[in-house]
Amino acid sequence: MSIAAESMGARGNNGDATPSGYYSQLEALLDVPKSESSRLRLSFAESTEAYWEALSVWLEDQGGERGLPSAYALMHRYVGLPISQALIRDTERRNLEKFFDEQGFVAGTAVPPAEMNAALDVWVSSVGSSANQALRKMWETASSRDRITDLALAQFSTWEGPDGLSAGGNQSARGARCLLTWRSERKFLSSISKFGLVAMHGAVDGGSGTIETQDGAELGVSFRAAGNGSLGIDFGGNDVDSLSLIGSDIKIRTATDRLLRRIPKNVVIFVRDALTASYVEVDRALAGSEARILIKQTDQLEVKVDAILDDAAQPGFCKVAGGQQGIPEGWTGYLGVTFLRSPASELLAGRDLFAFQPRLTTQMSLQGGLKLPGRMQRWSAAASLTLVVTSDDDIPLDLYRIERDPESLRNVETRVRQGLQPPVELPVDDLRAGLADFTLSLRHGAKNLQNMQIRLRGSGTGEANTTWVTRNLAHAVGEPLWPLKSVEDSDEAIGWIDGSSVEAEPVESGASGLAVSAKLSWTDPSNVTPRRGKLRLPGPAADSCIVTGTHRFIFPTFDGKYPKTEWMYGECLGCGMSKRQPTRFKKAAKSEHPESTWRKPLEPPVREASGPNWTAFLDALVYMGGGTRRDFSMLARQIEDSALFERQLLHALESLAVIEVQRDEELEVLAWEVAIQGIAGLGQESWILTGAWTKPEKNQLRDAVENAGGDISVIDPSTQGTTRIEGIVIEAMPAVADELVSPDYITPHAAHKLAAVLPPLSQVLRELPRQSFPSAPNYEYFNLQNASWAEIEDATVPGLYRLPRVYGSGYFLRTQRDIGEGSGARVWAELGKHLAASALGWHLLAYNPETMVLRVPLGADLPGLYGRAAVLASGKLPASDLRSYSLSYIGLTPETASLLIRKLTS
């Protein structure tokens, strides 16, 4: 079928790209007589879609490892599929990815065919375009344009973002820019805005660079993987002043002498990154996508922006004044902004307001949800998704659901909504009729405007995950560092810890350990830690846009062959702001339009906007089964985009025996896997579920527990989601859970059993691998007595050190022997604090036998299986107490606490 499509563009076929032209080539290829032509065409329409669907199913079953489905037909339903595979070579596909970058498309967003077609038209037609000759020639044939648009849409659906390089591997103009990021970080009971910088992957081929500071000095920076083809810029532990970051002329020189720059502007629009909970700076507003806006409080700018948002944005967004919630003084922030239509033209009169004109056509987009890792685009079935339909045209629209018949693999269409008048919001759950895989098709009459494929996955929904092969990770008792990491197999194991299951003999510590009282052994660090000054960057140049208020827009130019599309977009040479302008200037109409026109107010959202919830996150973990560190990061950062939260979340799930974690020699996370399904006993009649429980399995267990006279509930659904069972005695539990769990994985008094088999922490300290200790101009040293960090010029005292990322990054533990040998052991922060205490004959523990509460300093969670033993005593994660600067593990009986304390202090 694709060979026939390739023949359509061959010399001598006159570029006949109509369905009739395709059938002519297919009939010639198969030597079909003219008398059978009608029957061939009828059979083709009836059966060939099933072949392409079968190919798509196979590719999806491979999880994208052998490629992604790219057969895409919008304009010509049947012949469009093979044509999309034959029209363009790999060279043109790469050229299209360059086009996505140059036109400012954001990876992971929905782009309708009309918008893609218009952008292609301007790009191909303009003088100096990067479109290659083959694409230009194909675009000249009117009947090929729809096919190229189809292919561009298919290619865009798999695009992961720009690489920052232009043709020939040179740095592109857009790739040379740094972009601001905006994320929210939970601090105590409020949400604080945090700002950062990212650069494109291809623009940074070295792992480090330097940035110019306000005083003219050069500070080392490093780059880390972020979302959508970008690299986060790390300032080596320095706290950068937000006001300085937003309003500065930023210049970063990479290790390969490439210059990355960001010129400040008065209006900054951010769109949510498809892979994280962070928002990334874009050139203009996007319709139907949640955005954030930052504006400088100057002249009447705030008043004008308020009017624009009241007119074109969905009600319910939040406005935050400067100096509040992390917004810098002199700036105003807007959160939760969704543009549902273009602002009225009279509201856009102003030099800094051009970016509020979205590239709006009739289109669908998705909001909310939890995106699953992998090359195939999949969404969690447990997180609410909302379909948003926007348009500047007042036309009625119909929405169809297209599903694949499992037997014939043919598509079946159902009209789910009729006569829609945008803007419209529709919960996806109301459209899917219980299906996990389907396509939504937006149409105006017989014209297909946009197709959107949706795949929902969960522990009880959709096809099983094929991207992870189960490794059966568990802790091999007897292996070096076994309380800190899990392995697939071991010849040295003398026992195993798998989730909450304990198959090992108790170990005596051989020493009595330190005495631990109810009194805290540390003081509040806020009373002793000096406040470090914030890093400031150079202010804007005198001729920059933010100072002069003047932009220098560069628009595409044409050599007489004007594009058919009505609008084109230009970009400011300085700050990168986008502006829309007609492709042809028309004479002004004789009658003047009124200065303003009344428009119907927009409706509030159909439901409160919310990010991924804890239940959806846990369900996603169970569905995935396991994954790489990057997979976990992608899921975690959709909840909160910070490295600290990601690490804390990983440790929390490890402590709850939900996952097992594989680490390398330096204790860096390599992979994770959901622990084996188990039930951990908290007391005589209390239990929690651990490991991989699917939703159907939990429902089945609920029935069994209630039939036995017990009760089942969820602990802290919004922050933990652990399932708890009450009222089932130890002797009865194996019979109650007989159909779901082997008796070997039902563990009464799990906390005490685990604590009994753990080795002394001093053994872990001895087993840590050593490496050469990095040299740096200064270090930070962890003071055990006040549980705080302090700057120190040299590293000649035993204890825990924190290094700036530029000089090796991370945390290093040093004993007296390490100092003599010039070495150190790499650790993670929480582990290092307790190991430092062990090395210095100190402890970071307090225990009250009357309340059965074990406390540690904030930021010093018990590491590895020591933390799991403490958490399994109650089934609850430790609670923060800001007044005492401590974390509290509850429910530890004096017997279990005494055992665990002895292991931690001996």
Secondary structure, 3 states (H helix, E strand, C coil): CHHHHHHHCCCCCCCCCCHHHHHHHHHHHHCCCHHHHHHHHHHHHHHHHHHHHHHHHHHHHCCCCCCCCCCCCCCCCCCHHHHHHHCCCHHHHHHHHHHHHHCCCCCCCCCCHHHHHHHHHHHHHCCCCCCCHHHHHHHHCHHHHHHHHHHHHHHHHCCCCCCCECHHHCECCCCCECEEEEEEEEECCEEEEEEEEEEEHHHCCCCEEEEECCCCCEEEEEEEECCCCEEEEECCCCCECHHHHHHCCEEEEECCCCEEEECCCCEEEEEECCCCCCEEEECCCCECCEEEEEEECCCCHHHHHHHHHHHHECCCCEEECCCCCCCCCCEEEEEEEEECCCCCHHHHCCCCCHHHCCCCCCEEEEEECCEECCCCCEEECCCCEEEEEECCCCCCEEEEEEEECCCCCCEEEEEEEEEECCCEEEEHHHCCCCCCEEEEEEEECCEEEEEEEEEEEECCECCCCCCCCCCCCEEEECCCCCCCCCECCCCCCCEEEECCEEECCCCCCCCCCCCCCCCCCCCCHHHCCCCCCCECCCCCCCCCHHHHCCCCEECCCCCCCCCCCCEEEEEECCCCCEEEEECCCCCCCCCCCCCCCCCCCCCCCCCCCCCCCHHHHHHHHHHHCEEEHHHHHHHHCCCCCCHHHHHHHHHHHHHCCCEEEEECCCCCEEEEEECCCEEEECCCCEEEEECCCCHHHHHHHHHHHHHCCCEEEEECCCCCCEEEEECCCCCCHHHHCCCCCCHHHEECCHHHHHHHHCCCHHHHHHHCCEEECCCCCCEEEEECCCCEEEEECCCCCCEEEECCHHHCCCEEEECHHHHHHCEEEEECHHHHHHHHHHHCCCCCCEEECCCCEEEEECCCCCCHHHHHHHHCCCCCCCEEECCCCEEEEECCCHHHHHHHHHHHHC
